[in-house]
Amino acid sequence: MCFSLCVSKCNFFFFFKDWTYPMRREMQEILPGLFLGPYSSAMKSKLPILQKHGITHVICIRQNIEANFIKPNFQQLFRYLVLDIADNPVENIIRFFPMTKEFIDGSLQSGGKVILTFFLIY
């Protein structure tokens, strides 16, 4: 999957050009201290891997209907930001940018690391 993304809102700016995501079932560090991975990369069985990488914060992106089975697993160990976002072309995801940026910045400024997880169906 290659994509170019340029978003600027409230000093929120990411630029990825021709970036690939080859290990889709594992978490990967995409920027220093910021990891991307499917929800399965933050499951209970993955706790040793999360700790090995120094993860302190988890962003969980899910749909409302997934709330019954996509839940924070380690609330006593990590800070969570759970975003219920519909997977459809008219969903206004920009409204989530400021709180997500604040969450990521707060983690990185305190020396933490963040994983952004999403539910993935193949």
Biopython code that builds the backbone (N, CA, C, O; Angstrom):
import numpy as np
from Bio.PDB.StructureBuilder import StructureBuilder

atoms = [
    (1, "MET", "N", (0.850, -1.164, 0.000)),
    (1, "MET", "CA", (0.000, 0.000, 0.000)),
    (1, "MET", "C", (0.897, 1.229, 0.000)),
    (1, "MET", "O", (1.631, 1.450, 0.963)),
    (2, "CYS", "N", (0.856, 2.011, -1.029)),
    (2, "CYS", "CA", (1.606, 3.262, -1.106)),
    (2, "CYS", "C", (0.619, 4.411, -1.102)),
    (2, "CYS", "O", (-0.437, 4.333, -1.730)),
    (3, "PHE", "N", (0.952, 5.457, -0.410)),
    (3, "PHE", "CA", (0.056, 6.603, -0.396)),
    (3, "PHE", "C", (0.832, 7.870, -0.084)),
    (3, "PHE", "O", (1.934, 7.833, 0.462)),
    (4, "SER", "N", (0.241, 8.957, -0.436)),
    (4, "SER", "CA", (0.774, 10.258, -0.054)),
    (4, "SER", "C", (-0.300, 10.947, 0.759)),
    (4, "SER", "O", (-1.457, 11.016, 0.344)),
    (5, "LEU", "N", (0.081, 11.455, 1.912)),
    (5, "LEU", "CA", (-0.870, 12.104, 2.796)),
    (5, "LEU", "C", (-0.257, 13.399, 3.282)),
    (5, "LEU", "O", (0.859, 13.415, 3.801)),
    (6, "CYS", "N", (-0.975, 14.462, 3.115)),
    (6, "CYS", "CA", (-0.506, 15.752, 3.608)),
    (6, "CYS", "C", (-1.674, 16.411, 4.325)),
    (6, "CYS", "O", (-2.647, 16.807, 3.684)),
    (7, "VAL", "N", (-1.591, 16.535, 5.645)),
    (7, "VAL", "CA", (-2.676, 17.094, 6.429)),
    (7, "VAL", "C", (-2.103, 18.227, 7.263)),
    (7, "VAL", "O", (-1.102, 18.043, 7.956)),
    (8, "SER", "N", (-2.723, 19.388, 7.204)),
    (8, "SER", "CA", (-2.283, 20.495, 8.031)),
    (8, "SER", "C", (-3.494, 21.115, 8.700)),
    (8, "SER", "O", (-4.333, 21.710, 8.024)),
    (9, "LYS", "N", (-3.602, 20.988, 10.018)),
    (9, "LYS", "CA", (-4.705, 21.557, 10.785)),
    (9, "LYS", "C", (-4.186, 21.750, 12.200)),
    (9, "LYS", "O", (-3.670, 20.808, 12.801)),
    (10, "CYS", "N", (-4.311, 22.942, 12.736)),
    (10, "CYS", "CA", (-3.840, 23.237, 14.093)),
    (10, "CYS", "C", (-2.374, 22.825, 14.265)),
    (10, "CYS", "O", (-2.023, 22.201, 15.266)),
    (11, "ASN", "N", (-1.537, 23.163, 13.317)),
    (11, "ASN", "CA", (-0.117, 22.791, 13.314)),
    (11, "ASN", "C", (0.093, 21.281, 13.284)),
    (11, "ASN", "O", (1.150, 20.795, 13.686)),
    (12, "PHE", "N", (-0.881, 20.551, 12.821)),
    (12, "PHE", "CA", (-0.801, 19.091, 12.716)),
    (12, "PHE", "C", (-0.373, 18.774, 11.298)),
    (12, "PHE", "O", (-1.134, 18.989, 10.355)),
    (13, "PHE", "N", (0.834, 18.268, 11.140)),
    (13, "PHE", "CA", (1.344, 18.079, 9.791)),
    (13, "PHE", "C", (2.112, 16.768, 9.704)),
    (13, "PHE", "O", (3.113, 16.582, 10.395)),
    (14, "PHE", "N", (1.650, 15.877, 8.867)),
    (14, "PHE", "CA", (2.372, 14.649, 8.555)),
    (14, "PHE", "C", (2.537, 14.602, 7.046)),
    (14, "PHE", "O", (1.637, 14.994, 6.302)),
    (15, "PHE", "N", (3.657, 14.136, 6.610)),
    (15, "PHE", "CA", (3.846, 13.985, 5.178)),
    (15, "PHE", "C", (4.513, 12.646, 4.912)),
    (15, "PHE", "O", (5.660, 12.430, 5.301)),
    (16, "PHE", "N", (3.808, 11.767, 4.263)),
    (16, "PHE", "CA", (4.329, 10.468, 3.877)),
    (16, "PHE", "C", (4.283, 10.414, 2.357)),
    (16, "PHE", "O", (3.234, 10.649, 1.758)),
    (17, "LYS", "N", (5.399, 10.110, 1.738)),
    (17, "LYS", "CA", (5.428, 10.021, 0.287)),
    (17, "LYS", "C", (6.029, 8.676, -0.095)),
    (17, "LYS", "O", (7.153, 8.339, 0.276)),
    (18, "ASP", "N", (5.241, 7.925, -0.848)),
    (18, "ASP", "CA", (5.685, 6.612, -1.304)),
    (18, "ASP", "C", (6.132, 5.731, -0.149)),
    (18, "ASP", "O", (7.105, 4.986, -0.261)),
    (19, "TRP", "N", (5.421, 5.821, 0.947)),
    (19, "TRP", "CA", (5.695, 5.013, 2.127)),
    (19, "TRP", "C", (4.973, 3.691, 1.990)),
    (19, "TRP", "O", (3.827, 3.664, 1.541)),
    (20, "THR", "N", (5.607, 2.596, 2.362)),
    (20, "THR", "CA", (4.969, 1.291, 2.259)),
    (20, "THR", "C", (4.793, 0.686, 3.643)),
    (20, "THR", "O", (5.517, 1.020, 4.580)),
    (21, "TYR", "N", (3.837, -0.191, 3.752)),
    (21, "TYR", "CA", (3.531, -0.866, 5.003)),
    (21, "TYR", "C", (3.563, -2.367, 4.749)),
    (21, "TYR", "O", (2.509, -2.993, 4.641)),
    (22, "PRO", "N", (4.768, -2.966, 4.649)),
    (22, "PRO", "CA", (4.882, -4.364, 4.231)),
    (22, "PRO", "C", (4.468, -5.386, 5.290)),
    (22, "PRO", "O", (3.966, -6.453, 4.937)),
    (23, "MET", "N", (4.663, -5.089, 6.577)),
    (23, "MET", "CA", (4.348, -6.058, 7.626)),
    (23, "MET", "C", (2.990, -5.715, 8.238)),
    (23, "MET", "O", (2.920, -5.235, 9.370)),
    (24, "ARG", "N", (1.948, -5.953, 7.514)),
    (24, "ARG", "CA", (0.615, -5.492, 7.895)),
    (24, "ARG", "C", (0.064, -6.129, 9.161)),
    (24, "ARG", "O", (-0.859, -5.582, 9.763)),
    (25, "ARG", "N", (0.586, -7.237, 9.573)),
    (25, "ARG", "CA", (0.071, -7.910, 10.765)),
    (25, "ARG", "C", (0.932, -7.647, 12.007)),
    (25, "ARG", "O", (0.660, -8.199, 13.073)),
    (26, "GLU", "N", (1.959, -6.815, 11.879)),
    (26, "GLU", "CA", (2.848, -6.481, 12.979)),
    (26, "GLU", "C", (2.929, -4.970, 13.118)),
    (26, "GLU", "O", (2.653, -4.231, 12.173)),
    (27, "MET", "N", (3.312, -4.521, 14.306)),
    (27, "MET", "CA", (3.501, -3.084, 14.473)),
    (27, "MET", "C", (4.851, -2.683, 13.901)),
    (27, "MET", "O", (5.810, -3.454, 13.933)),
    (28, "GLN", "N", (4.909, -1.456, 13.373)),
    (28, "GLN", "CA", (6.135, -0.919, 12.800)),
    (28, "GLN", "C", (6.307, 0.516, 13.272)),
    (28, "GLN", "O", (5.334, 1.258, 13.401)),
    (29, "GLU", "N", (7.541, 0.898, 13.527)),
    (29, "GLU", "CA", (7.824, 2.278, 13.909)),
    (29, "GLU", "C", (7.862, 3.110, 12.636)),
    (29, "GLU", "O", (8.729, 2.914, 11.783)),
    (30, "ILE", "N", (6.916, 4.043, 12.508)),
    (30, "ILE", "CA", (6.811, 4.844, 11.297)),
    (30, "ILE", "C", (7.482, 6.206, 11.443)),
    (30, "ILE", "O", (7.902, 6.803, 10.452)),
    (31, "LEU", "N", (7.582, 6.688, 12.657)),
    (31, "LEU", "CA", (8.329, 7.888, 13.026)),
    (31, "LEU", "C", (8.935, 7.597, 14.390)),
    (31, "LEU", "O", (8.431, 6.722, 15.094)),
    (32, "PRO", "N", (9.985, 8.284, 14.792)),
    (32, "PRO", "CA", (10.564, 8.001, 16.106)),
    (32, "PRO", "C", (9.515, 8.098, 17.221)),
    (32, "PRO", "O", (8.931, 9.158, 17.449)),
    (33, "GLY", "N", (9.290, 6.984, 17.905)),
    (33, "GLY", "CA", (8.341, 6.938, 19.011)),
    (33, "GLY", "C", (6.897, 6.702, 18.610)),
    (33, "GLY", "O", (6.029, 6.604, 19.477)),
    (34, "LEU", "N", (6.618, 6.609, 17.310)),
    (34, "LEU", "CA", (5.245, 6.410, 16.837)),
    (34, "LEU", "C", (5.180, 5.135, 16.006)),
    (34, "LEU", "O", (5.846, 5.012, 14.978)),
    (35, "PHE", "N", (4.372, 4.198, 16.466)),
    (35, "PHE", "CA", (4.219, 2.900, 15.814)),
    (35, "PHE", "C", (2.835, 2.794, 15.194)),
    (35, "PHE", "O", (1.893, 3.440, 15.654)),
    (36, "LEU", "N", (2.711, 1.990, 14.162)),
    (36, "LEU", "CA", (1.449, 1.725, 13.489)),
    (36, "LEU", "C", (1.282, 0.218, 13.425)),
    (36, "LEU", "O", (2.233, -0.506, 13.132)),
    (37, "GLY", "N", (0.074, -0.255, 13.700)),
    (37, "GLY", "CA", (-0.153, -1.688, 13.614)),
    (37, "GLY", "C", (-1.621, -2.026, 13.732)),
    (37, "GLY", "O", (-2.420, -1.210, 14.190)),
    (38, "PRO", "N", (-1.975, -3.233, 13.318)),
    (38, "PRO", "CA", (-3.361, -3.670, 13.456)),
    (38, "PRO", "C", (-3.694, -3.899, 14.929)),
    (38, "PRO", "O", (-2.798, -4.000, 15.766)),
    (39, "TYR", "N", (-4.977, -3.979, 15.234)),
    (39, "TYR", "CA", (-5.400, -4.206, 16.609)),
    (39, "TYR", "C", (-4.722, -5.435, 17.200)),
    (39, "TYR", "O", (-4.407, -5.454, 18.390)),
    (40, "SER", "N", (-4.494, -6.452, 16.391)),
    (40, "SER", "CA", (-3.870, -7.684, 16.884)),
    (40, "SER", "C", (-2.470, -7.443, 17.447)),
    (40, "SER", "O", (-1.987, -8.249, 18.241)),
    (41, "SER", "N", (-1.813, -6.361, 17.057)),
    (41, "SER", "CA", (-0.476, -6.079, 17.581)),
    (41, "SER", "C", (-0.526, -5.527, 19.008)),
    (41, "SER", "O", (0.519, -5.353, 19.636)),
    (42, "ALA", "N", (-1.724, -5.249, 19.527)),
    (42, "ALA", "CA", (-1.877, -4.770, 20.909)),
    (42, "ALA", "C", (-2.762, -5.710, 21.726)),
    (42, "ALA", "O", (-3.319, -5.315, 22.751)),
    (43, "MET", "N", (-2.887, -6.955, 21.266)),
    (43, "MET", "CA", (-3.686, -7.933, 22.002)),
    (43, "MET", "C", (-2.930, -8.409, 23.240)),
    (43, "MET", "O", (-1.737, -8.148, 23.396)),
    (44, "LYS", "N", (-3.649, -9.116, 24.120)),
    (44, "LYS", "CA", (-3.063, -9.582, 25.374)),
    (44, "LYS", "C", (-1.794, -10.403, 25.163)),
    (44, "LYS", "O", (-0.846, -10.287, 25.939)),
    (45, "SER", "N", (-1.769, -11.217, 24.137)),
    (45, "SER", "CA", (-0.599, -12.068, 23.892)),
    (45, "SER", "C", (0.622, -11.262, 23.443)),
    (45, "SER", "O", (1.735, -11.787, 23.445)),
    (46, "LYS", "N", (0.434, -10.010, 23.062)),
    (46, "LYS", "CA", (1.538, -9.178, 22.553)),
    (46, "LYS", "C", (2.147, -8.269, 23.614)),
    (46, "LYS", "O", (2.995, -7.436, 23.295)),
    (47, "LEU", "N", (1.731, -8.412, 24.865)),
    (47, "LEU", "CA", (2.250, -7.546, 25.918)),
    (47, "LEU", "C", (3.776, -7.526, 25.972)),
    (47, "LEU", "O", (4.347, -6.440, 26.071)),
    (48, "PRO", "N", (4.466, -8.664, 25.913)),
    (48, "PRO", "CA", (5.942, -8.605, 25.954)),
    (48, "PRO", "C", (6.539, -7.782, 24.807)),
    (48, "PRO", "O", (7.539, -7.093, 25.006)),
    (49, "ILE", "N", (5.955, -7.841, 23.635)),
    (49, "ILE", "CA", (6.461, -7.069, 22.489)),
    (49, "ILE", "C", (6.224, -5.581, 22.701)),
    (49, "ILE", "O", (7.102, -4.766, 22.419)),
    (50, "LEU", "N", (5.045, -5.223, 23.197)),
    (50, "LEU", "CA", (4.746, -3.817, 23.481)),
    (50, "LEU", "C", (5.723, -3.266, 24.510)),
    (50, "LEU", "O", (6.233, -2.156, 24.357)),
    (51, "GLN", "N", (5.983, -4.041, 25.555)),
    (51, "GLN", "CA", (6.911, -3.596, 26.590)),
    (51, "GLN", "C", (8.342, -3.529, 26.060)),
    (51, "GLN", "O", (9.088, -2.615, 26.410)),
    (52, "LYS", "N", (8.727, -4.481, 25.226)),
    (52, "LYS", "CA", (10.075, -4.484, 24.637)),
    (52, "LYS", "C", (10.336, -3.211, 23.837)),
    (52, "LYS", "O", (11.447, -2.681, 23.850)),
    (53, "HIS", "N", (9.305, -2.721, 23.139)),
    (53, "HIS", "CA", (9.444, -1.507, 22.338)),
    (53, "HIS", "C", (9.203, -0.229, 23.143)),
    (53, "HIS", "O", (9.321, 0.871, 22.603)),
    (54, "GLY", "N", (8.874, -0.361, 24.407)),
    (54, "GLY", "CA", (8.693, 0.812, 25.260)),
    (54, "GLY", "C", (7.379, 1.541, 25.060)),
    (54, "GLY", "O", (7.287, 2.732, 25.356)),
    (55, "ILE", "N", (6.363, 0.854, 24.566)),
    (55, "ILE", "CA", (5.057, 1.488, 24.339)),
    (55, "ILE", "C", (4.467, 1.930, 25.671)),
    (55, "ILE", "O", (4.448, 1.163, 26.633)),
    (56, "THR", "N", (3.988, 3.165, 25.724)),
    (56, "THR", "CA", (3.350, 3.708, 26.922)),
    (56, "THR", "C", (1.919, 4.167, 26.653)),
    (56, "THR", "O", (1.118, 4.294, 27.579)),
    (57, "HIS", "N", (1.602, 4.416, 25.379)),
    (57, "HIS", "CA", (0.300, 4.948, 24.984)),
    (57, "HIS", "C", (-0.237, 4.171, 23.788)),
    (57, "HIS", "O", (0.522, 3.756, 22.913)),
    (58, "VAL", "N", (-1.551, 3.980, 23.760)),
    (58, "VAL", "CA", (-2.194, 3.243, 22.682)),
    (58, "VAL", "C", (-3.359, 4.058, 22.144)),
    (58, "VAL", "O", (-4.217, 4.511, 22.901)),
    (59, "ILE", "N", (-3.380, 4.239, 20.828)),
    (59, "ILE", "CA", (-4.539, 4.834, 20.156)),
    (59, "ILE", "C", (-5.253, 3.691, 19.457)),
    (59, "ILE", "O", (-4.670, 2.998, 18.623)),
    (60, "CYS", "N", (-6.505, 3.501, 19.799)),
    (60, "CYS", "CA", (-7.297, 2.413, 19.239)),
    (60, "CYS", "C", (-8.388, 3.007, 18.353)),
    (60, "CYS", "O", (-9.284, 3.699, 18.835)),
    (61, "ILE", "N", (-8.303, 2.733, 17.063)),
    (61, "ILE", "CA", (-9.315, 3.209, 16.122)),
    (61, "ILE", "C", (-10.234, 2.040, 15.793)),
    (61, "ILE", "O", (-9.786, 0.988, 15.339)),
    (62, "ARG", "N", (-11.513, 2.242, 16.030)),
    (62, "ARG", "CA", (-12.500, 1.191, 15.782)),
    (62, "ARG", "C", (-13.807, 1.825, 15.354)),
    (62, "ARG", "O", (-13.978, 3.041, 15.439)),
    (63, "GLN", "N", (-14.723, 0.996, 14.894)),
    (63, "GLN", "CA", (-16.075, 1.454, 14.598)),
    (63, "GLN", "C", (-16.948, 1.206, 15.830)),
    (63, "GLN", "O", (-16.614, 0.368, 16.667)),
    (64, "ASN", "N", (-18.057, 1.926, 15.941)),
    (64, "ASN", "CA", (-18.956, 1.751, 17.084)),
    (64, "ASN", "C", (-19.353, 0.295, 17.267)),
    (64, "ASN", "O", (-19.386, -0.202, 18.393)),
    (65, "ILE", "N", (-19.653, -0.390, 16.179)),
    (65, "ILE", "CA", (-20.118, -1.776, 16.276)),
    (65, "ILE", "C", (-19.024, -2.722, 16.763)),
    (65, "ILE", "O", (-19.323, -3.839, 17.186)),
    (66, "GLU", "N", (-17.766, -2.295, 16.713)),
    (66, "GLU", "CA", (-16.655, -3.121, 17.175)),
    (66, "GLU", "C", (-16.366, -2.940, 18.663)),
    (66, "GLU", "O", (-15.516, -3.639, 19.215)),
    (67, "ALA", "N", (-17.057, -2.019, 19.311)),
    (67, "ALA", "CA", (-16.787, -1.705, 20.715)),
    (67, "ALA", "C", (-16.999, -2.897, 21.641)),
    (67, "ALA", "O", (-16.410, -2.947, 22.721)),
    (68, "ASN", "N", (-17.826, -3.855, 21.238)),
    (68, "ASN", "CA", (-18.079, -5.022, 22.089)),
    (68, "ASN", "C", (-16.908, -5.988, 22.130)),
    (68, "ASN", "O", (-16.772, -6.744, 23.092)),
    (69, "PHE", "N", (-16.055, -5.981, 21.106)),
    (69, "PHE", "CA", (-14.941, -6.922, 21.104)),
    (69, "PHE", "C", (-13.573, -6.281, 20.887)),
    (69, "PHE", "O", (-12.558, -6.958, 21.047)),
    (70, "ILE", "N", (-13.515, -5.003, 20.528)),
    (70, "ILE", "CA", (-12.248, -4.269, 20.407)),
    (70, "ILE", "C", (-12.183, -3.335, 21.611)),
    (70, "ILE", "O", (-12.801, -2.271, 21.616)),
    (71, "LYS", "N", (-11.435, -3.740, 22.624)),
    (71, "LYS", "CA", (-11.380, -2.986, 23.876)),
    (71, "LYS", "C", (-9.929, -2.829, 24.331)),
    (71, "LYS", "O", (-9.066, -3.624, 23.960)),
    (72, "PRO", "N", (-9.669, -1.795, 25.139)),
    (72, "PRO", "CA", (-8.331, -1.668, 25.726)),
    (72, "PRO", "C", (-8.016, -2.892, 26.596)),
    (72, "PRO", "O", (-8.821, -3.279, 27.443)),
    (73, "ASN", "N", (-6.867, -3.483, 26.387)),
    (73, "ASN", "CA", (-6.486, -4.696, 27.115)),
    (73, "ASN", "C", (-5.678, -4.431, 28.376)),
    (73, "ASN", "O", (-5.718, -5.233, 29.310)),
    (74, "PHE", "N", (-4.955, -3.335, 28.423)),
    (74, "PHE", "CA", (-4.004, -3.104, 29.506)),
    (74, "PHE", "C", (-4.168, -1.714, 30.108)),
    (74, "PHE", "O", (-3.205, -0.949, 30.167)),
    (75, "GLN", "N", (-5.352, -1.385, 30.545)),
    (75, "GLN", "CA", (-5.598, -0.029, 31.054)),
    (75, "GLN", "C", (-4.738, 0.314, 32.252)),
    (75, "GLN", "O", (-4.494, 1.493, 32.507)),
    (76, "GLN", "N", (-4.268, -0.676, 32.996)),
    (76, "GLN", "CA", (-3.411, -0.415, 34.146)),
    (76, "GLN", "C", (-1.967, -0.149, 33.729)),
    (76, "GLN", "O", (-1.181, 0.367, 34.523)),
    (77, "LEU", "N", (-1.607, -0.499, 32.482)),
    (77, "LEU", "CA", (-0.224, -0.347, 32.026)),
    (77, "LEU", "C", (-0.012, 0.785, 31.032)),
    (77, "LEU", "O", (1.056, 1.397, 31.010)),
    (78, "PHE", "N", (-1.020, 1.072, 30.205)),
    (78, "PHE", "CA", (-0.887, 2.070, 29.144)),
    (78, "PHE", "C", (-2.000, 3.097, 29.223)),
    (78, "PHE", "O", (-3.082, 2.816, 29.738)),
    (79, "ARG", "N", (-1.727, 4.295, 28.709)),
    (79, "ARG", "CA", (-2.789, 5.293, 28.515)),
    (79, "ARG", "C", (-3.412, 5.020, 27.163)),
    (79, "ARG", "O", (-2.708, 4.729, 26.195)),
    (80, "TYR", "N", (-4.732, 5.113, 27.092)),
    (80, "TYR", "CA", (-5.468, 4.817, 25.869)),
    (80, "TYR", "C", (-6.226, 6.030, 25.371)),
    (80, "TYR", "O", (-6.734, 6.837, 26.149)),
    (81, "LEU", "N", (-6.289, 6.135, 24.065)),
    (81, "LEU", "CA", (-7.210, 7.036, 23.372)),
    (81, "LEU", "C", (-7.984, 6.138, 22.420)),
    (81, "LEU", "O", (-7.417, 5.586, 21.476)),
    (82, "VAL", "N", (-9.288, 5.993, 22.672)),
    (82, "VAL", "CA", (-10.129, 5.139, 21.833)),
    (82, "VAL", "C", (-10.983, 6.041, 20.953)),
    (82, "VAL", "O", (-11.716, 6.894, 21.453)),
    (83, "LEU", "N", (-10.884, 5.847, 19.643)),
    (83, "LEU", "CA", (-11.627, 6.650, 18.676)),
    (83, "LEU", "C", (-12.609, 5.753, 17.933)),
    (83, "LEU", "O", (-12.211, 4.812, 17.247)),
    (84, "ASP", "N", (-13.890, 6.056, 18.077)),
    (84, "ASP", "CA", (-14.919, 5.331, 17.330)),
    (84, "ASP", "C", (-15.165, 6.093, 16.034)),
    (84, "ASP", "O", (-15.800, 7.148, 16.032)),
    (85, "ILE", "N", (-14.660, 5.553, 14.944)),
    (85, "ILE", "CA", (-14.714, 6.217, 13.643)),
    (85, "ILE", "C", (-15.369, 5.281, 12.640)),
    (85, "ILE", "O", (-14.924, 4.147, 12.460)),
    (86, "ALA", "N", (-16.413, 5.748, 11.993)),
    (86, "ALA", "CA", (-17.092, 4.939, 10.981)),
    (86, "ALA", "C", (-16.200, 4.754, 9.768)),
    (86, "ALA", "O", (-15.509, 5.678, 9.341)),
    (87, "ASP", "N", (-16.225, 3.562, 9.223)),
    (87, "ASP", "CA", (-15.432, 3.263, 8.026)),
    (87, "ASP", "C", (-16.292, 3.520, 6.795)),
    (87, "ASP", "O", (-16.796, 2.594, 6.160)),
    (88, "ASN", "N", (-16.446, 4.802, 6.477)),
    (88, "ASN", "CA", (-17.196, 5.173, 5.278)),
    (88, "ASN", "C", (-16.643, 6.478, 4.730)),
    (88, "ASN", "O", (-16.024, 7.247, 5.466)),
    (89, "PRO", "N", (-16.856, 6.732, 3.463)),
    (89, "PRO", "CA", (-16.228, 7.893, 2.817)),
    (89, "PRO", "C", (-16.727, 9.250, 3.289)),
    (89, "PRO", "O", (-16.089, 10.262, 2.998)),
    (90, "VAL", "N", (-17.831, 9.306, 3.997)),
    (90, "VAL", "CA", (-18.334, 10.610, 4.442)),
    (90, "VAL", "C", (-17.978, 10.916, 5.898)),
    (90, "VAL", "O", (-18.338, 11.978, 6.407)),
    (91, "GLU", "N", (-17.284, 10.011, 6.568)),
    (91, "GLU", "CA", (-16.872, 10.250, 7.957)),
    (91, "GLU", "C", (-15.880, 11.410, 7.996)),
    (91, "GLU", "O", (-14.908, 11.427, 7.242)),
    (92, "ASN", "N", (-16.127, 12.370, 8.869)),
    (92, "ASN", "CA", (-15.262, 13.539, 9.006)),
    (92, "ASN", "C", (-14.163, 13.228, 10.027)),
    (92, "ASN", "O", (-14.324, 13.497, 11.218)),
    (93, "ILE", "N", (-13.052, 12.661, 9.560)),
    (93, "ILE", "CA", (-11.989, 12.276, 10.479)),
    (93, "ILE", "C", (-11.159, 13.465, 10.962)),
    (93, "ILE", "O", (-10.436, 13.351, 11.953)),
    (94, "ILE", "N", (-11.253, 14.584, 10.285)),
    (94, "ILE", "CA", (-10.478, 15.764, 10.689)),
    (94, "ILE", "C", (-10.807, 16.177, 12.118)),
    (94, "ILE", "O", (-9.949, 16.716, 12.816)),
    (95, "ARG", "N", (-12.015, 15.937, 12.554)),
    (95, "ARG", "CA", (-12.415, 16.335, 13.915)),
    (95, "ARG", "C", (-11.617, 15.597, 14.989)),
    (95, "ARG", "O", (-11.557, 16.053, 16.131)),
    (96, "PHE", "N", (-11.004, 14.462, 14.641)),
    (96, "PHE", "CA", (-10.209, 13.689, 15.595)),
    (96, "PHE", "C", (-8.746, 14.132, 15.636)),
    (96, "PHE", "O", (-8.019, 13.736, 16.546)),
    (97, "PHE", "N", (-8.301, 14.933, 14.685)),
    (97, "PHE", "CA", (-6.894, 15.311, 14.589)),
    (97, "PHE", "C", (-6.377, 16.059, 15.814)),
    (97, "PHE", "O", (-5.331, 15.682, 16.343)),
    (98, "PRO", "N", (-7.067, 17.116, 16.297)),
    (98, "PRO", "CA", (-6.499, 17.850, 17.440)),
    (98, "PRO", "C", (-6.287, 16.982, 18.677)),
    (98, "PRO", "O", (-5.231, 17.059, 19.304)),
    (99, "MET", "N", (-7.273, 16.156, 19.041)),
    (99, "MET", "CA", (-7.116, 15.335, 20.247)),
    (99, "MET", "C", (-6.056, 14.250, 20.046)),
    (99, "MET", "O", (-5.344, 13.888, 20.983)),
    (100, "THR", "N", (-5.959, 13.740, 18.829)),
    (100, "THR", "CA", (-4.947, 12.725, 18.540)),
    (100, "THR", "C", (-3.556, 13.329, 18.590)),
    (100, "THR", "O", (-2.633, 12.733, 19.145)),
    (101, "LYS", "N", (-3.406, 14.509, 18.014)),
    (101, "LYS", "CA", (-2.117, 15.198, 18.056)),
    (101, "LYS", "C", (-1.707, 15.490, 19.491)),
    (101, "LYS", "O", (-0.551, 15.282, 19.860)),
    (102, "GLU", "N", (-2.633, 15.966, 20.298)),
    (102, "GLU", "CA", (-2.347, 16.268, 21.695)),
    (102, "GLU", "C", (-1.910, 15.001, 22.451)),
    (102, "GLU", "O", (-0.978, 15.039, 23.254)),
    (103, "PHE", "N", (-2.586, 13.898, 22.185)),
    (103, "PHE", "CA", (-2.266, 12.628, 22.834)),
    (103, "PHE", "C", (-0.863, 12.161, 22.434)),
    (103, "PHE", "O", (-0.073, 11.771, 23.293)),
    (104, "ILE", "N", (-0.555, 12.198, 21.148)),
    (104, "ILE", "CA", (0.766, 11.781, 20.660)),
    (104, "ILE", "C", (1.851, 12.712, 21.187)),
    (104, "ILE", "O", (2.875, 12.249, 21.690)),
    (105, "ASP", "N", (1.636, 14.020, 21.074)),
    (105, "ASP", "CA", (2.636, 14.982, 21.551)),
    (105, "ASP", "C", (2.904, 14.811, 23.039)),
    (105, "ASP", "O", (4.056, 14.851, 23.471)),
    (106, "GLY", "N", (1.844, 14.619, 23.830)),
    (106, "GLY", "CA", (2.016, 14.436, 25.272)),
    (106, "GLY", "C", (2.839, 13.206, 25.591)),
    (106, "GLY", "O", (3.681, 13.230, 26.489)),
    (107, "SER", "N", (2.601, 12.145, 24.867)),
    (107, "SER", "CA", (3.367, 10.919, 25.074)),
    (107, "SER", "C", (4.836, 11.129, 24.732)),
    (107, "SER", "O", (5.717, 10.800, 25.526)),
    (108, "LEU", "N", (5.095, 11.675, 23.557)),
    (108, "LEU", "CA", (6.476, 11.851, 23.105)),
    (108, "LEU", "C", (7.241, 12.835, 23.991)),
    (108, "LEU", "O", (8.423, 12.630, 24.271)),
    (109, "GLN", "N", (6.567, 13.906, 24.434)),
    (109, "GLN", "CA", (7.227, 14.897, 25.282)),
    (109, "GLN", "C", (7.596, 14.332, 26.649)),
    (109, "GLN", "O", (8.535, 14.805, 27.288)),
    (110, "SER", "N", (6.849, 13.312, 27.098)),
    (110, "SER", "CA", (7.151, 12.703, 28.389)),
    (110, "SER", "C", (8.092, 11.498, 28.242)),
    (110, "SER", "O", (8.328, 10.769, 29.205)),
    (111, "GLY", "N", (8.627, 11.296, 27.030)),
    (111, "GLY", "CA", (9.556, 10.199, 26.796)),
    (111, "GLY", "C", (8.881, 8.872, 26.485)),
    (111, "GLY", "O", (9.534, 7.829, 26.476)),
    (112, "GLY", "N", (7.576, 8.905, 26.230)),
    (112, "GLY", "CA", (6.841, 7.687, 25.925)),
    (112, "GLY", "C", (6.852, 7.350, 24.450)),
    (112, "GLY", "O", (7.444, 8.048, 23.627)),
    (113, "LYS", "N", (6.181, 6.264, 24.147)),
    (113, "LYS", "CA", (6.020, 5.825, 22.761)),
    (113, "LYS", "C", (4.565, 5.421, 22.557)),
    (113, "LYS", "O", (3.908, 4.920, 23.469)),
    (114, "VAL", "N", (4.075, 5.651, 21.338)),
    (114, "VAL", "CA", (2.665, 5.447, 21.009)),
    (114, "VAL", "C", (2.522, 4.407, 19.911)),
    (114, "VAL", "O", (3.302, 4.383, 18.959)),
    (115, "ILE", "N", (1.518, 3.548, 20.051)),
    (115, "ILE", "CA", (1.113, 2.694, 18.942)),
    (115, "ILE", "C", (-0.294, 3.090, 18.542)),
    (115, "ILE", "O", (-1.185, 3.204, 19.383)),
    (116, "LEU", "N", (-0.481, 3.296, 17.263)),
    (116, "LEU", "CA", (-1.782, 3.591, 16.687)),
    (116, "LEU", "C", (-2.288, 2.280, 16.087)),
    (116, "LEU", "O", (-1.694, 1.754, 15.146)),
    (117, "THR", "N", (-3.388, 1.757, 16.635)),
    (117, "THR", "CA", (-3.918, 0.476, 16.184)),
    (117, "THR", "C", (-5.247, 0.669, 15.475)),
    (117, "THR", "O", (-5.961, 1.644, 15.711)),
    (118, "PHE", "N", (-5.560, -0.263, 14.615)),
    (118, "PHE", "CA", (-6.812, -0.231, 13.875)),
    (118, "PHE", "C", (-7.253, -1.662, 13.655)),
    (118, "PHE", "O", (-6.427, -2.574, 13.612)),
    (119, "PHE", "N", (-8.551, -1.861, 13.515)),
    (119, "PHE", "CA", (-9.075, -3.195, 13.250)),
    (119, "PHE", "C", (-8.984, -3.456, 11.765)),
    (119, "PHE", "O", (-9.430, -2.642, 10.956)),
    (120, "LEU", "N", (-8.416, -4.575, 11.406)),
    (120, "LEU", "CA", (-8.115, -4.874, 10.020)),
    (120, "LEU", "C", (-8.784, -6.164, 9.603)),
    (120, "LEU", "O", (-8.591, -7.201, 10.237)),
    (121, "ILE", "N", (-9.565, -6.109, 8.545)),
    (121, "ILE", "CA", (-10.205, -7.304, 8.004)),
    (121, "ILE", "C", (-9.651, -7.530, 6.614)),
    (121, "ILE", "O", (-9.692, -6.630, 5.775)),
    (122, "TYR", "N", (-9.136, -8.711, 6.362)),
    (122, "TYR", "CA", (-8.634, -9.069, 5.034)),
    (122, "TYR", "C", (-9.646, -9.962, 4.373)),
    (122, "TYR", "O", (-9.441, -10.395, 3.239)),
]
sb = StructureBuilder()
sb.init_structure("model")
sb.init_model(0)
sb.init_chain("A")
sb.init_seg("    ")
for serial, (resi, resn, name, xyz) in enumerate(atoms, 1):
    if name == "N":
        sb.init_residue(resn, " ", resi, " ")
    sb.init_atom(name, np.array(xyz, "f"), 0.0, 1.0, " ", f" {name:<3s}", serial, name[0])
structure = sb.get_structure()
